[in-house]
Amino acid sequence: MGVAIGLIEVKSLARGLMVADSCLKAAPVEVKIRTTCPGKSMIIITGEIGAVNSAVEHGVTAGGITVIGSLVLGNLHPDVLPALAGMAAVPAKGALGVLETFSVTAAIRAADTAAKAAVVELLDIRPAYGLGGKGVVIISGGVGAVQAAVNAAAQPLKAEGELVDAVVIPSPHPEVWEQLK
């Protein structure tokens, strides 16, 4: 059994606490509550896939009309959670890939897809903080691998209308790497 992640975005801070409570009462999961853009909450749920599915289902019901979006990803790539927590080291080498999405749920799906598509390092997933509800995924590696990972993640995002932009910088200036630390 692999680790799964669930995410529920709501447009109410108060309702975010209620959603988190509902998730925790529904299944044995771990929950983190994050305040994102003004007046929004993001509830991150981790655990076994069945428990995460149950928790997200209950949380979405509790959130009602305040739910902006939700997702459940099973068999999560092991680099996703450290990147979401901002714990990945920035290597300052190789190519840099950046995916910008219209939602946090799309960013997490994109990160998982990119990390599974090619041999790249998932450096950061920046959800919504100061980004108007958007998400940003930052990856590095060889130019070909980064291009393949960005393309694999961008294609479904574009089809869903969730892609803001996707870029690959083959050899970033050292100061760009410093800004990412």
C-alpha positions as CSV (number, residue, x, y, z in Angstrom):
1,M,0.0,0.0,0.0
2,G,1.4,3.4,-1.0
3,V,0.9,6.8,0.3
4,A,-2.0,8.8,-1.0
5,I,-2.7,12.5,-0.8
6,G,-6.0,14.3,-0.8
7,L,-6.6,17.9,-1.1
8,I,-9.7,20.0,-0.5
9,E,-9.7,23.8,-1.3
10,V,-12.4,25.8,0.3
11,K,-13.3,29.5,0.1
12,S,-13.9,29.9,3.9
13,L,-11.5,29.8,6.8
14,A,-14.2,28.7,9.2
15,R,-15.5,26.0,6.9
16,G,-11.9,24.8,6.4
17,L,-11.7,23.9,10.0
18,M,-15.0,22.1,9.8
19,V,-13.8,20.2,6.7
20,A,-10.6,19.2,8.5
21,D,-12.6,18.0,11.5
22,S,-14.9,15.9,9.2
23,C,-11.9,14.3,7.5
24,L,-10.2,13.4,10.7
25,K,-13.4,11.9,12.1
26,A,-14.0,9.9,8.9
27,A,-10.8,7.9,8.6
28,P,-7.3,7.4,10.1
29,V,-5.5,10.1,8.2
30,E,-3.1,13.0,8.8
31,V,-4.4,16.5,8.1
32,K,-2.7,19.8,7.6
33,I,-4.7,23.0,7.3
34,R,-3.1,25.9,5.4
35,T,-4.5,29.4,4.9
36,T,-3.9,30.4,1.3
37,C,-5.2,33.5,-0.4
38,P,-7.3,35.8,1.7
39,G,-10.3,33.9,2.9
40,K,-9.4,30.4,1.6
41,S,-8.2,27.2,3.2
42,M,-6.4,24.2,1.9
43,I,-6.8,20.9,3.7
44,I,-4.0,18.4,2.9
45,I,-4.9,14.8,3.8
46,T,-2.3,11.9,3.7
47,G,-2.5,8.3,4.5
48,E,-3.5,5.0,2.9
49,I,-5.6,5.4,-0.3
50,G,-8.9,4.0,1.2
51,A,-8.7,6.2,4.2
52,V,-7.8,9.3,2.1
53,N,-10.7,8.6,-0.3
54,S,-13.1,8.3,2.6
55,A,-11.8,11.5,4.3
56,V,-12.0,13.5,1.2
57,E,-15.5,12.3,0.5
58,H,-16.7,13.4,4.0
59,G,-14.7,16.6,3.8
60,V,-16.3,17.6,0.4
61,T,-19.7,16.9,1.9
62,A,-19.0,19.0,4.9
63,G,-17.6,21.8,2.8
64,G,-20.7,22.0,0.6
65,I,-20.8,25.1,-1.7
66,T,-17.6,26.5,-0.3
67,V,-15.5,23.7,-1.9
68,I,-13.4,25.1,-4.8
69,G,-11.8,21.8,-5.7
70,S,-10.6,18.5,-4.4
71,L,-8.5,15.6,-5.5
72,V,-7.1,12.2,-4.4
73,L,-3.9,10.9,-5.8
74,G,-2.8,7.3,-5.0
75,N,0.6,5.8,-5.5
76,L,2.1,9.3,-5.0
77,H,5.6,9.9,-6.3
78,P,7.8,10.1,-3.2
79,D,9.1,13.5,-4.0
80,V,5.7,15.2,-4.0
81,L,5.2,15.5,-0.2
82,P,8.7,16.9,0.5
83,A,8.3,19.4,-2.3
84,L,4.8,20.5,-1.0
85,A,6.4,21.0,2.4
86,G,9.2,23.1,0.9
87,M,11.8,20.7,2.1
88,A,13.6,19.8,-1.2
89,A,17.1,21.1,-1.7
90,V,17.6,23.4,-4.7
91,P,20.7,22.0,-6.6
92,A,21.6,25.1,-8.7
93,K,22.4,23.0,-11.7
94,G,20.8,21.6,-14.8
95,A,17.7,22.9,-16.5
96,L,14.8,24.5,-14.7
97,G,11.1,23.7,-15.4
98,V,8.2,25.7,-14.1
99,L,4.5,24.9,-14.4
100,E,2.0,27.5,-13.3
101,T,-1.6,26.4,-12.7
102,F,-4.9,28.1,-12.0
103,S,-5.4,25.9,-8.8
104,V,-3.5,24.1,-6.1
105,T,-5.1,20.8,-7.0
106,A,-3.9,21.1,-10.6
107,A,-0.4,21.9,-9.3
108,I,-0.2,18.8,-7.2
109,R,-1.4,16.6,-10.0
110,A,1.1,18.3,-12.4
111,A,3.9,17.7,-9.9
112,D,3.1,14.0,-9.6
113,T,2.8,13.6,-13.4
114,A,6.0,15.4,-14.0
115,A,8.0,13.4,-11.4
116,K,6.7,10.2,-12.9
117,A,7.3,11.2,-16.5
118,A,11.0,11.6,-16.4
119,V,14.1,11.5,-14.2
120,V,13.8,15.0,-12.7
121,E,14.0,16.5,-9.2
122,L,10.8,17.9,-7.9
123,L,12.1,21.0,-6.1
124,D,9.0,22.9,-4.9
125,I,5.2,23.0,-5.1
126,R,4.1,26.5,-4.2
127,P,0.3,26.5,-3.5
128,A,-1.6,29.7,-3.6
129,Y,0.3,31.8,-1.0
130,G,0.2,35.2,-2.5
131,L,-0.5,33.7,-5.9
132,G,-4.3,34.4,-6.1
133,G,-5.2,30.8,-5.7
134,K,-2.7,29.5,-8.3
135,G,-0.1,26.9,-7.9
136,V,3.5,26.6,-9.1
137,V,5.6,23.5,-9.7
138,I,9.4,23.8,-10.0
139,I,11.6,20.9,-11.3
140,S,15.2,20.5,-12.4
141,G,17.3,18.0,-14.2
142,G,18.8,17.4,-17.6
143,V,17.2,19.6,-20.4
144,G,15.6,16.7,-22.2
145,A,14.2,15.2,-19.0
146,V,12.8,18.5,-17.8
147,Q,11.3,19.2,-21.2
148,A,9.6,15.7,-21.2
149,A,8.3,16.2,-17.6
150,V,7.0,19.7,-18.3
151,N,5.3,18.5,-21.5
152,A,3.7,15.5,-19.8
153,A,2.3,17.6,-17.0
154,A,1.3,20.6,-19.2
155,Q,-0.7,18.6,-21.8
156,P,-3.6,17.5,-19.5
157,L,-3.6,20.9,-17.7
158,K,-4.0,22.7,-21.0
159,A,-6.8,20.4,-22.0
160,E,-8.6,21.1,-18.7
161,G,-8.1,24.8,-18.9
162,E,-5.8,24.7,-15.8
163,L,-2.5,25.7,-17.3
164,V,-1.4,29.3,-16.9
165,D,2.1,28.8,-18.3
166,A,4.9,26.3,-18.6
167,V,8.5,27.1,-19.3
168,V,11.9,25.3,-19.5
169,I,15.0,27.3,-18.9
170,P,17.9,25.2,-20.2
171,S,20.7,26.9,-18.2
172,P,19.4,29.4,-15.6
173,H,21.7,32.2,-14.4
174,P,23.1,31.4,-10.9
175,E,21.1,34.3,-9.4
176,V,17.8,32.6,-10.6
177,W,18.8,29.5,-8.6
178,E,19.6,31.7,-5.5
179,Q,16.1,33.2,-5.7
180,L,14.6,29.7,-5.5
181,K,16.3,28.8,-2.2
